[in-house]
Amino acid sequence: MAMEKDAIYNMMADEIAQRFNVNRDAITPDLNFLTDIDADSIDFVELVLEVEDMFNVSISDEDAESLVTLQQTVDYIVTHQTT
């Protein structure tokens, strides 16, 4: 069963808060992985792998490069998740 966008957003925000030690209240849909959190390329790859596991989606390297904000990532998951 496909997850609702709000549920995906909340799970992603919780994961980002925990992984990058960011206040959960400071996380917004516009959060930019490159500028708003201290994530290097390895951190980002690990986050992508975690997202794939959490939501049963496959994210190509090419697609991952275009996922810059939390909202873009949530939208991607919504359209690519398998039931």
HTML snippet that shows the backbone in 3Dmol.js (N, CA, C, O; Angstrom):
<script src="https://3Dmol.org/build/3Dmol-min.js"></script>
<div id="view" style="width:600px;height:400px;position:relative"></div>
<script>
const pdb = `
ATOM      1  N   MET A   1       0.838  -1.196   0.000  1.00  0.00           N
ATOM      2  CA  MET A   1       0.000   0.000   0.000  1.00  0.00           C
ATOM      3  C   MET A   1       0.872   1.245   0.000  1.00  0.00           C
ATOM      4  O   MET A   1       1.799   1.361   0.802  1.00  0.00           O
ATOM      5  N   ALA A   2       0.583   2.151  -0.876  1.00  0.00           N
ATOM      6  CA  ALA A   2       1.370   3.375  -0.998  1.00  0.00           C
ATOM      7  C   ALA A   2       1.148   4.266   0.219  1.00  0.00           C
ATOM      8  O   ALA A   2       0.046   4.353   0.760  1.00  0.00           O
ATOM      9  N   MET A   3       2.216   4.915   0.627  1.00  0.00           N
ATOM     10  CA  MET A   3       2.135   5.807   1.785  1.00  0.00           C
ATOM     11  C   MET A   3       1.657   7.192   1.363  1.00  0.00           C
ATOM     12  O   MET A   3       1.883   7.632   0.235  1.00  0.00           O
ATOM     13  N   GLU A   4       1.001   7.859   2.286  1.00  0.00           N
ATOM     14  CA  GLU A   4       0.568   9.231   2.047  1.00  0.00           C
ATOM     15  C   GLU A   4       1.755  10.177   2.088  1.00  0.00           C
ATOM     16  O   GLU A   4       2.748   9.924   2.772  1.00  0.00           O
ATOM     17  N   LYS A   5       1.640  11.258   1.355  1.00  0.00           N
ATOM     18  CA  LYS A   5       2.721  12.244   1.277  1.00  0.00           C
ATOM     19  C   LYS A   5       3.107  12.781   2.653  1.00  0.00           C
ATOM     20  O   LYS A   5       4.292  12.954   2.935  1.00  0.00           O
ATOM     21  N   ASP A   6       2.119  13.048   3.518  1.00  0.00           N
ATOM     22  CA  ASP A   6       2.420  13.576   4.859  1.00  0.00           C
ATOM     23  C   ASP A   6       3.225  12.574   5.677  1.00  0.00           C
ATOM     24  O   ASP A   6       4.150  12.953   6.395  1.00  0.00           O
ATOM     25  N   ALA A   7       2.872  11.291   5.567  1.00  0.00           N
ATOM     26  CA  ALA A   7       3.590  10.261   6.317  1.00  0.00           C
ATOM     27  C   ALA A   7       5.035  10.160   5.829  1.00  0.00           C
ATOM     28  O   ALA A   7       5.962  10.029   6.628  1.00  0.00           O
ATOM     29  N   ILE A   8       5.213  10.221   4.526  1.00  0.00           N
ATOM     30  CA  ILE A   8       6.560  10.172   3.948  1.00  0.00           C
ATOM     31  C   ILE A   8       7.367  11.378   4.417  1.00  0.00           C
ATOM     32  O   ILE A   8       8.520  11.243   4.826  1.00  0.00           O
ATOM     33  N   TYR A   9       6.752  12.553   4.353  1.00  0.00           N
ATOM     34  CA  TYR A   9       7.434  13.770   4.789  1.00  0.00           C
ATOM     35  C   TYR A   9       7.886  13.651   6.243  1.00  0.00           C
ATOM     36  O   TYR A   9       9.030  13.965   6.573  1.00  0.00           O
ATOM     37  N   ASN A  10       6.986  13.200   7.100  1.00  0.00           N
ATOM     38  CA  ASN A  10       7.314  13.113   8.523  1.00  0.00           C
ATOM     39  C   ASN A  10       8.412  12.093   8.786  1.00  0.00           C
ATOM     40  O   ASN A  10       9.295  12.336   9.609  1.00  0.00           O
ATOM     41  N   MET A  11       8.372  10.962   8.107  1.00  0.00           N
ATOM     42  CA  MET A  11       9.425   9.964   8.277  1.00  0.00           C
ATOM     43  C   MET A  11      10.771  10.501   7.792  1.00  0.00           C
ATOM     44  O   MET A  11      11.804  10.285   8.426  1.00  0.00           O
ATOM     45  N   MET A  12      10.742  11.199   6.666  1.00  0.00           N
ATOM     46  CA  MET A  12      11.978  11.790   6.131  1.00  0.00           C
ATOM     47  C   MET A  12      12.516  12.860   7.086  1.00  0.00           C
ATOM     48  O   MET A  12      13.714  12.900   7.363  1.00  0.00           O
ATOM     49  N   ALA A  13      11.643  13.711   7.581  1.00  0.00           N
ATOM     50  CA  ALA A  13      12.069  14.783   8.480  1.00  0.00           C
ATOM     51  C   ALA A  13      12.662  14.204   9.760  1.00  0.00           C
ATOM     52  O   ALA A  13      13.665  14.706  10.267  1.00  0.00           O
ATOM     53  N   ASP A  14      12.042  13.153  10.277  1.00  0.00           N
ATOM     54  CA  ASP A  14      12.572  12.500  11.478  1.00  0.00           C
ATOM     55  C   ASP A  14      13.954  11.910  11.209  1.00  0.00           C
ATOM     56  O   ASP A  14      14.860  12.041  12.032  1.00  0.00           O
ATOM     57  N   GLU A  15      14.112  11.265  10.066  1.00  0.00           N
ATOM     58  CA  GLU A  15      15.389  10.657   9.704  1.00  0.00           C
ATOM     59  C   GLU A  15      16.474  11.726   9.558  1.00  0.00           C
ATOM     60  O   GLU A  15      17.593  11.543  10.037  1.00  0.00           O
ATOM     61  N   ILE A  16      16.150  12.825   8.905  1.00  0.00           N
ATOM     62  CA  ILE A  16      17.113  13.919   8.713  1.00  0.00           C
ATOM     63  C   ILE A  16      17.499  14.520  10.056  1.00  0.00           C
ATOM     64  O   ILE A  16      18.674  14.784  10.312  1.00  0.00           O
ATOM     65  N   ALA A  17      16.501  14.735  10.918  1.00  0.00           N
ATOM     66  CA  ALA A  17      16.779  15.308  12.237  1.00  0.00           C
ATOM     67  C   ALA A  17      17.750  14.426  13.005  1.00  0.00           C
ATOM     68  O   ALA A  17      18.707  14.914  13.606  1.00  0.00           O
ATOM     69  N   GLN A  18      17.499  13.132  12.979  1.00  0.00           N
ATOM     70  CA  GLN A  18      18.341  12.197  13.714  1.00  0.00           C
ATOM     71  C   GLN A  18      19.725  12.069  13.075  1.00  0.00           C
ATOM     72  O   GLN A  18      20.743  12.141  13.764  1.00  0.00           O
ATOM     73  N   ARG A  19      19.753  11.883  11.780  1.00  0.00           N
ATOM     74  CA  ARG A  19      21.002  11.616  11.074  1.00  0.00           C
ATOM     75  C   ARG A  19      21.947  12.817  11.093  1.00  0.00           C
ATOM     76  O   ARG A  19      23.161  12.654  11.222  1.00  0.00           O
ATOM     77  N   PHE A  20      21.395  14.012  10.965  1.00  0.00           N
ATOM     78  CA  PHE A  20      22.231  15.207  10.841  1.00  0.00           C
ATOM     79  C   PHE A  20      22.180  16.104  12.072  1.00  0.00           C
ATOM     80  O   PHE A  20      22.689  17.224  12.055  1.00  0.00           O
ATOM     81  N   ASN A  21      21.562  15.605  13.137  1.00  0.00           N
ATOM     82  CA  ASN A  21      21.496  16.344  14.385  1.00  0.00           C
ATOM     83  C   ASN A  21      20.912  17.744  14.184  1.00  0.00           C
ATOM     84  O   ASN A  21      21.480  18.749  14.611  1.00  0.00           O
ATOM     85  N   VAL A  22      19.762  17.766  13.522  1.00  0.00           N
ATOM     86  CA  VAL A  22      19.063  19.017  13.228  1.00  0.00           C
ATOM     87  C   VAL A  22      17.785  19.031  14.061  1.00  0.00           C
ATOM     88  O   VAL A  22      17.126  18.002  14.208  1.00  0.00           O
ATOM     89  N   ASN A  23      17.438  20.184  14.600  1.00  0.00           N
ATOM     90  CA  ASN A  23      16.189  20.314  15.341  1.00  0.00           C
ATOM     91  C   ASN A  23      15.024  19.988  14.413  1.00  0.00           C
ATOM     92  O   ASN A  23      14.899  20.575  13.338  1.00  0.00           O
ATOM     93  N   ARG A  24      14.181  19.062  14.825  1.00  0.00           N
ATOM     94  CA  ARG A  24      13.059  18.625  13.970  1.00  0.00           C
ATOM     95  C   ARG A  24      12.174  19.799  13.574  1.00  0.00           C
ATOM     96  O   ARG A  24      11.652  19.831  12.459  1.00  0.00           O
ATOM     97  N   ASP A  25      11.999  20.761  14.471  1.00  0.00           N
ATOM     98  CA  ASP A  25      11.154  21.928  14.182  1.00  0.00           C
ATOM     99  C   ASP A  25      11.762  22.834  13.114  1.00  0.00           C
ATOM    100  O   ASP A  25      11.057  23.638  12.505  1.00  0.00           O
ATOM    101  N   ALA A  26      13.067  22.707  12.887  1.00  0.00           N
ATOM    102  CA  ALA A  26      13.743  23.555  11.904  1.00  0.00           C
ATOM    103  C   ALA A  26      13.660  22.978  10.494  1.00  0.00           C
ATOM    104  O   ALA A  26      14.062  23.626   9.527  1.00  0.00           O
ATOM    105  N   ILE A  27      13.142  21.771  10.383  1.00  0.00           N
ATOM    106  CA  ILE A  27      13.073  21.116   9.075  1.00  0.00           C
ATOM    107  C   ILE A  27      11.793  21.534   8.364  1.00  0.00           C
ATOM    108  O   ILE A  27      10.694  21.416   8.907  1.00  0.00           O
ATOM    109  N   THR A  28      11.957  22.025   7.134  1.00  0.00           N
ATOM    110  CA  THR A  28      10.831  22.476   6.321  1.00  0.00           C
ATOM    111  C   THR A  28      10.895  21.779   4.969  1.00  0.00           C
ATOM    112  O   THR A  28      11.920  21.188   4.629  1.00  0.00           O
ATOM    113  N   PRO A  29       9.815  21.838   4.192  1.00  0.00           N
ATOM    114  CA  PRO A  29       9.849  21.229   2.858  1.00  0.00           C
ATOM    115  C   PRO A  29      10.954  21.807   1.973  1.00  0.00           C
ATOM    116  O   PRO A  29      11.452  21.127   1.076  1.00  0.00           O
ATOM    117  N   ASP A  30      11.335  23.055   2.225  1.00  0.00           N
ATOM    118  CA  ASP A  30      12.364  23.716   1.416  1.00  0.00           C
ATOM    119  C   ASP A  30      13.783  23.391   1.863  1.00  0.00           C
ATOM    120  O   ASP A  30      14.744  23.893   1.280  1.00  0.00           O
ATOM    121  N   LEU A  31      13.928  22.556   2.892  1.00  0.00           N
ATOM    122  CA  LEU A  31      15.257  22.205   3.377  1.00  0.00           C
ATOM    123  C   LEU A  31      16.115  21.717   2.210  1.00  0.00           C
ATOM    124  O   LEU A  31      15.733  20.815   1.465  1.00  0.00           O
ATOM    125  N   ASN A  32      17.279  22.336   2.077  1.00  0.00           N
ATOM    126  CA  ASN A  32      18.208  21.992   0.998  1.00  0.00           C
ATOM    127  C   ASN A  32      19.317  21.123   1.580  1.00  0.00           C
ATOM    128  O   ASN A  32      20.026  21.536   2.498  1.00  0.00           O
ATOM    129  N   PHE A  33      19.458  19.918   1.040  1.00  0.00           N
ATOM    130  CA  PHE A  33      20.441  18.978   1.565  1.00  0.00           C
ATOM    131  C   PHE A  33      21.870  19.496   1.423  1.00  0.00           C
ATOM    132  O   PHE A  33      22.752  19.123   2.197  1.00  0.00           O
ATOM    133  N   LEU A  34      22.089  20.342   0.447  1.00  0.00           N
ATOM    134  CA  LEU A  34      23.440  20.815   0.165  1.00  0.00           C
ATOM    135  C   LEU A  34      23.829  22.023   1.002  1.00  0.00           C
ATOM    136  O   LEU A  34      25.002  22.204   1.329  1.00  0.00           O
ATOM    137  N   THR A  35      22.853  22.847   1.350  1.00  0.00           N
ATOM    138  CA  THR A  35      23.190  24.091   2.036  1.00  0.00           C
ATOM    139  C   THR A  35      22.631  24.207   3.447  1.00  0.00           C
ATOM    140  O   THR A  35      23.193  24.932   4.269  1.00  0.00           O
ATOM    141  N   ASP A  36      21.543  23.513   3.746  1.00  0.00           N
ATOM    142  CA  ASP A  36      20.886  23.692   5.038  1.00  0.00           C
ATOM    143  C   ASP A  36      21.321  22.698   6.103  1.00  0.00           C
ATOM    144  O   ASP A  36      21.140  22.943   7.296  1.00  0.00           O
ATOM    145  N   ILE A  37      21.891  21.587   5.681  1.00  0.00           N
ATOM    146  CA  ILE A  37      22.423  20.634   6.649  1.00  0.00           C
ATOM    147  C   ILE A  37      23.856  20.320   6.256  1.00  0.00           C
ATOM    148  O   ILE A  37      24.253  20.471   5.100  1.00  0.00           O
ATOM    149  N   ASP A  38      24.598  19.892   7.213  1.00  0.00           N
ATOM    150  CA  ASP A  38      26.014  19.637   6.984  1.00  0.00           C
ATOM    151  C   ASP A  38      26.196  18.226   6.418  1.00  0.00           C
ATOM    152  O   ASP A  38      26.706  17.331   7.092  1.00  0.00           O
ATOM    153  N   ALA A  39      25.768  18.049   5.167  1.00  0.00           N
ATOM    154  CA  ALA A  39      25.836  16.732   4.534  1.00  0.00           C
ATOM    155  C   ALA A  39      26.875  16.748   3.415  1.00  0.00           C
ATOM    156  O   ALA A  39      26.806  17.565   2.497  1.00  0.00           O
ATOM    157  N   ASP A  40      27.833  15.835   3.509  1.00  0.00           N
ATOM    158  CA  ASP A  40      28.765  15.698   2.392  1.00  0.00           C
ATOM    159  C   ASP A  40      28.235  14.614   1.456  1.00  0.00           C
ATOM    160  O   ASP A  40      27.158  14.067   1.695  1.00  0.00           O
ATOM    161  N   SER A  41      28.962  14.302   0.415  1.00  0.00           N
ATOM    162  CA  SER A  41      28.468  13.359  -0.585  1.00  0.00           C
ATOM    163  C   SER A  41      28.225  11.972   0.015  1.00  0.00           C
ATOM    164  O   SER A  41      27.276  11.289  -0.369  1.00  0.00           O
ATOM    165  N   ILE A  42      29.063  11.562   0.938  1.00  0.00           N
ATOM    166  CA  ILE A  42      28.880  10.253   1.573  1.00  0.00           C
ATOM    167  C   ILE A  42      27.608  10.254   2.412  1.00  0.00           C
ATOM    168  O   ILE A  42      26.835   9.296   2.372  1.00  0.00           O
ATOM    169  N   ASP A  43      27.389  11.324   3.170  1.00  0.00           N
ATOM    170  CA  ASP A  43      26.161  11.438   3.964  1.00  0.00           C
ATOM    171  C   ASP A  43      24.928  11.344   3.061  1.00  0.00           C
ATOM    172  O   ASP A  43      23.941  10.689   3.393  1.00  0.00           O
ATOM    173  N   PHE A  44      25.015  12.014   1.916  1.00  0.00           N
ATOM    174  CA  PHE A  44      23.868  12.032   1.014  1.00  0.00           C
ATOM    175  C   PHE A  44      23.608  10.635   0.439  1.00  0.00           C
ATOM    176  O   PHE A  44      22.458  10.205   0.354  1.00  0.00           O
ATOM    177  N   VAL A  45      24.663   9.935   0.049  1.00  0.00           N
ATOM    178  CA  VAL A  45      24.511   8.573  -0.473  1.00  0.00           C
ATOM    179  C   VAL A  45      23.883   7.673   0.594  1.00  0.00           C
ATOM    180  O   VAL A  45      22.991   6.878   0.298  1.00  0.00           O
ATOM    181  N   GLU A  46      24.353   7.805   1.830  1.00  0.00           N
ATOM    182  CA  GLU A  46      23.777   7.005   2.915  1.00  0.00           C
ATOM    183  C   GLU A  46      22.308   7.341   3.129  1.00  0.00           C
ATOM    184  O   GLU A  46      21.498   6.451   3.389  1.00  0.00           O
ATOM    185  N   LEU A  47      21.963   8.615   3.020  1.00  0.00           N
ATOM    186  CA  LEU A  47      20.564   9.017   3.168  1.00  0.00           C
ATOM    187  C   LEU A  47      19.719   8.419   2.047  1.00  0.00           C
ATOM    188  O   LEU A  47      18.623   7.916   2.296  1.00  0.00           O
ATOM    189  N   VAL A  48      20.222   8.470   0.820  1.00  0.00           N
ATOM    190  CA  VAL A  48      19.497   7.885  -0.313  1.00  0.00           C
ATOM    191  C   VAL A  48      19.262   6.389  -0.088  1.00  0.00           C
ATOM    192  O   VAL A  48      18.163   5.885  -0.322  1.00  0.00           O
ATOM    193  N   LEU A  49      20.302   5.684   0.367  1.00  0.00           N
ATOM    194  CA  LEU A  49      20.152   4.245   0.632  1.00  0.00           C
ATOM    195  C   LEU A  49      19.115   3.997   1.721  1.00  0.00           C
ATOM    196  O   LEU A  49      18.312   3.069   1.620  1.00  0.00           O
ATOM    197  N   GLU A  50      19.132   4.814   2.742  1.00  0.00           N
ATOM    198  CA  GLU A  50      18.160   4.686   3.823  1.00  0.00           C
ATOM    199  C   GLU A  50      16.744   4.937   3.307  1.00  0.00           C
ATOM    200  O   GLU A  50      15.815   4.209   3.658  1.00  0.00           O
ATOM    201  N   VAL A  51      16.582   5.955   2.483  1.00  0.00           N
ATOM    202  CA  VAL A  51      15.272   6.279   1.911  1.00  0.00           C
ATOM    203  C   VAL A  51      14.772   5.115   1.053  1.00  0.00           C
ATOM    204  O   VAL A  51      13.595   4.760   1.105  1.00  0.00           O
ATOM    205  N   GLU A  52      15.665   4.529   0.273  1.00  0.00           N
ATOM    206  CA  GLU A  52      15.277   3.385  -0.553  1.00  0.00           C
ATOM    207  C   GLU A  52      14.735   2.256   0.319  1.00  0.00           C
ATOM    208  O   GLU A  52      13.722   1.637  -0.009  1.00  0.00           O
ATOM    209  N   ASP A  53      15.414   1.997   1.422  1.00  0.00           N
ATOM    210  CA  ASP A  53      14.971   0.941   2.335  1.00  0.00           C
ATOM    211  C   ASP A  53      13.660   1.307   3.035  1.00  0.00           C
ATOM    212  O   ASP A  53      12.762   0.474   3.158  1.00  0.00           O
ATOM    213  N   MET A  54      13.559   2.539   3.487  1.00  0.00           N
ATOM    214  CA  MET A  54      12.389   2.972   4.245  1.00  0.00           C
ATOM    215  C   MET A  54      11.107   2.918   3.412  1.00  0.00           C
ATOM    216  O   MET A  54      10.042   2.558   3.914  1.00  0.00           O
ATOM    217  N   PHE A  55      11.227   3.279   2.137  1.00  0.00           N
ATOM    218  CA  PHE A  55      10.029   3.465   1.317  1.00  0.00           C
ATOM    219  C   PHE A  55       9.922   2.495   0.148  1.00  0.00           C
ATOM    220  O   PHE A  55       9.031   2.623  -0.692  1.00  0.00           O
ATOM    221  N   ASN A  56      10.840   1.517   0.096  1.00  0.00           N
ATOM    222  CA  ASN A  56      10.804   0.521  -0.971  1.00  0.00           C
ATOM    223  C   ASN A  56      10.787   1.176  -2.352  1.00  0.00           C
ATOM    224  O   ASN A  56       9.967   0.841  -3.206  1.00  0.00           O
ATOM    225  N   VAL A  57      11.700   2.107  -2.546  1.00  0.00           N
ATOM    226  CA  VAL A  57      11.867   2.756  -3.845  1.00  0.00           C
ATOM    227  C   VAL A  57      13.309   2.557  -4.297  1.00  0.00           C
ATOM    228  O   VAL A  57      14.207   2.303  -3.494  1.00  0.00           O
ATOM    229  N   SER A  58      13.498   2.680  -5.589  1.00  0.00           N
ATOM    230  CA  SER A  58      14.840   2.623  -6.146  1.00  0.00           C
ATOM    231  C   SER A  58      15.138   3.996  -6.737  1.00  0.00           C
ATOM    232  O   SER A  58      14.387   4.499  -7.573  1.00  0.00           O
ATOM    233  N   ILE A  59      16.237   4.595  -6.298  1.00  0.00           N
ATOM    234  CA  ILE A  59      16.598   5.937  -6.753  1.00  0.00           C
ATOM    235  C   ILE A  59      17.916   5.825  -7.516  1.00  0.00           C
ATOM    236  O   ILE A  59      18.948   5.476  -6.943  1.00  0.00           O
ATOM    237  N   SER A  60      17.870   6.123  -8.801  1.00  0.00           N
ATOM    238  CA  SER A  60      19.090   6.057  -9.601  1.00  0.00           C
ATOM    239  C   SER A  60      20.036   7.185  -9.192  1.00  0.00           C
ATOM    240  O   SER A  60      19.606   8.195  -8.635  1.00  0.00           O
ATOM    241  N   ASP A  61      21.311   7.004  -9.471  1.00  0.00           N
ATOM    242  CA  ASP A  61      22.285   8.061  -9.162  1.00  0.00           C
ATOM    243  C   ASP A  61      21.903   9.359  -9.857  1.00  0.00           C
ATOM    244  O   ASP A  61      22.021  10.442  -9.286  1.00  0.00           O
ATOM    245  N   GLU A  62      21.447   9.236 -11.091  1.00  0.00           N
ATOM    246  CA  GLU A  62      21.051  10.424 -11.860  1.00  0.00           C
ATOM    247  C   GLU A  62      19.884  11.140 -11.188  1.00  0.00           C
ATOM    248  O   GLU A  62      19.886  12.365 -11.064  1.00  0.00           O
ATOM    249  N   ASP A  63      18.893  10.372 -10.758  1.00  0.00           N
ATOM    250  CA  ASP A  63      17.746  10.972 -10.074  1.00  0.00           C
ATOM    251  C   ASP A  63      18.164  11.578  -8.737  1.00  0.00           C
ATOM    252  O   ASP A  63      17.706  12.658  -8.365  1.00  0.00           O
ATOM    253  N   ALA A  64      19.032  10.877  -8.024  1.00  0.00           N
ATOM    254  CA  ALA A  64      19.462  11.362  -6.709  1.00  0.00           C
ATOM    255  C   ALA A  64      20.103  12.741  -6.806  1.00  0.00           C
ATOM    256  O   ALA A  64      19.936  13.574  -5.915  1.00  0.00           O
ATOM    257  N   GLU A  65      20.833  12.978  -7.885  1.00  0.00           N
ATOM    258  CA  GLU A  65      21.488  14.280  -8.059  1.00  0.00           C
ATOM    259  C   GLU A  65      20.484  15.417  -8.180  1.00  0.00           C
ATOM    260  O   GLU A  65      20.808  16.564  -7.874  1.00  0.00           O
ATOM    261  N   SER A  66      19.267  15.110  -8.622  1.00  0.00           N
ATOM    262  CA  SER A  66      18.262  16.164  -8.801  1.00  0.00           C
ATOM    263  C   SER A  66      17.414  16.368  -7.543  1.00  0.00           C
ATOM    264  O   SER A  66      16.598  17.287  -7.481  1.00  0.00           O
ATOM    265  N   LEU A  67      17.611  15.512  -6.548  1.00  0.00           N
ATOM    266  CA  LEU A  67      16.830  15.629  -5.309  1.00  0.00           C
ATOM    267  C   LEU A  67      17.594  16.504  -4.330  1.00  0.00           C
ATOM    268  O   LEU A  67      18.393  16.022  -3.526  1.00  0.00           O
ATOM    269  N   VAL A  68      17.331  17.794  -4.415  1.00  0.00           N
ATOM    270  CA  VAL A  68      18.088  18.766  -3.631  1.00  0.00           C
ATOM    271  C   VAL A  68      17.353  19.170  -2.368  1.00  0.00           C
ATOM    272  O   VAL A  68      17.979  19.441  -1.343  1.00  0.00           O
ATOM    273  N   THR A  69      16.035  19.215  -2.431  1.00  0.00           N
ATOM    274  CA  THR A  69      15.267  19.630  -1.258  1.00  0.00           C
ATOM    275  C   THR A  69      14.451  18.460  -0.711  1.00  0.00           C
ATOM    276  O   THR A  69      14.228  17.459  -1.393  1.00  0.00           O
ATOM    277  N   LEU A  70      14.024  18.612   0.508  1.00  0.00           N
ATOM    278  CA  LEU A  70      13.189  17.594   1.132  1.00  0.00           C
ATOM    279  C   LEU A  70      11.905  17.398   0.332  1.00  0.00           C
ATOM    280  O   LEU A  70      11.486  16.262   0.109  1.00  0.00           O
ATOM    281  N   GLN A  71      11.277  18.487  -0.100  1.00  0.00           N
ATOM    282  CA  GLN A  71      10.019  18.366  -0.847  1.00  0.00           C
ATOM    283  C   GLN A  71      10.219  17.617  -2.159  1.00  0.00           C
ATOM    284  O   GLN A  71       9.380  16.794  -2.526  1.00  0.00           O
ATOM    285  N   GLN A  72      11.310  17.883  -2.874  1.00  0.00           N
ATOM    286  CA  GLN A  72      11.582  17.157  -4.113  1.00  0.00           C
ATOM    287  C   GLN A  72      11.710  15.662  -3.836  1.00  0.00           C
ATOM    288  O   GLN A  72      11.238  14.832  -4.614  1.00  0.00           O
ATOM    289  N   THR A  73      12.346  15.334  -2.730  1.00  0.00           N
ATOM    290  CA  THR A  73      12.549  13.931  -2.373  1.00  0.00           C
ATOM    291  C   THR A  73      11.229  13.267  -2.024  1.00  0.00           C
ATOM    292  O   THR A  73      10.962  12.145  -2.456  1.00  0.00           O
ATOM    293  N   VAL A  74      10.402  13.953  -1.245  1.00  0.00           N
ATOM    294  CA  VAL A  74       9.086  13.416  -0.885  1.00  0.00           C
ATOM    295  C   VAL A  74       8.250  13.200  -2.149  1.00  0.00           C
ATOM    296  O   VAL A  74       7.627  12.150  -2.307  1.00  0.00           O
ATOM    297  N   ASP A  75       8.236  14.180  -3.040  1.00  0.00           N
ATOM    298  CA  ASP A  75       7.461  14.056  -4.284  1.00  0.00           C
ATOM    299  C   ASP A  75       7.961  12.879  -5.119  1.00  0.00           C
ATOM    300  O   ASP A  75       7.169  12.153  -5.720  1.00  0.00           O
ATOM    301  N   TYR A  76       9.274  12.699  -5.151  1.00  0.00           N
ATOM    302  CA  TYR A  76       9.871  11.583  -5.893  1.00  0.00           C
ATOM    303  C   TYR A  76       9.402  10.252  -5.312  1.00  0.00           C
ATOM    304  O   TYR A  76       9.013   9.346  -6.048  1.00  0.00           O
ATOM    305  N   ILE A  77       9.444  10.144  -4.003  1.00  0.00           N
ATOM    306  CA  ILE A  77       9.027   8.904  -3.349  1.00  0.00           C
ATOM    307  C   ILE A  77       7.558   8.619  -3.650  1.00  0.00           C
ATOM    308  O   ILE A  77       7.195   7.483  -3.955  1.00  0.00           O
ATOM    309  N   VAL A  78       6.723   9.637  -3.567  1.00  0.00           N
ATOM    310  CA  VAL A  78       5.293   9.451  -3.814  1.00  0.00           C
ATOM    311  C   VAL A  78       5.057   8.891  -5.220  1.00  0.00           C
ATOM    312  O   VAL A  78       4.209   8.018  -5.400  1.00  0.00           O
ATOM    313  N   THR A  79       5.785   9.376  -6.199  1.00  0.00           N
ATOM    314  CA  THR A  79       5.549   8.935  -7.574  1.00  0.00           C
ATOM    315  C   THR A  79       6.268   7.638  -7.914  1.00  0.00           C
ATOM    316  O   THR A  79       5.937   7.008  -8.919  1.00  0.00           O
ATOM    317  N   HIS A  80       7.235   7.221  -7.118  1.00  0.00           N
ATOM    318  CA  HIS A  80       8.014   6.023  -7.462  1.00  0.00           C
ATOM    319  C   HIS A  80       7.825   4.838  -6.510  1.00  0.00           C
ATOM    320  O   HIS A  80       8.371   3.762  -6.752  1.00  0.00           O
ATOM    321  N   GLN A  81       7.074   5.022  -5.453  1.00  0.00           N
ATOM    322  CA  GLN A  81       6.933   3.908  -4.510  1.00  0.00           C
ATOM    323  C   GLN A  81       6.097   2.796  -5.140  1.00  0.00           C
ATOM    324  O   GLN A  81       5.174   3.036  -5.918  1.00  0.00           O
ATOM    325  N   THR A  82       6.456   1.591  -4.774  1.00  0.00           N
ATOM    326  CA  THR A  82       5.712   0.427  -5.254  1.00  0.00           C
ATOM    327  C   THR A  82       4.793  -0.053  -4.149  1.00  0.00           C
ATOM    328  O   THR A  82       5.085   0.113  -2.964  1.00  0.00           O
ATOM    329  N   THR A  83       3.714  -0.633  -4.535  1.00  0.00           N
ATOM    330  CA  THR A  83       2.734  -1.075  -3.545  1.00  0.00           C
ATOM    331  C   THR A  83       2.954  -2.525  -3.191  1.00  0.00           C
ATOM    332  O   THR A  83       2.223  -3.078  -2.369  1.00  0.00           O
TER     333      THR A  83
END
`;
const viewer = $3Dmol.createViewer("view");
viewer.addModel(pdb, "pdb");
viewer.setStyle({}, {cartoon: {color: "spectrum"}});
viewer.zoomTo();
viewer.render();
</script>
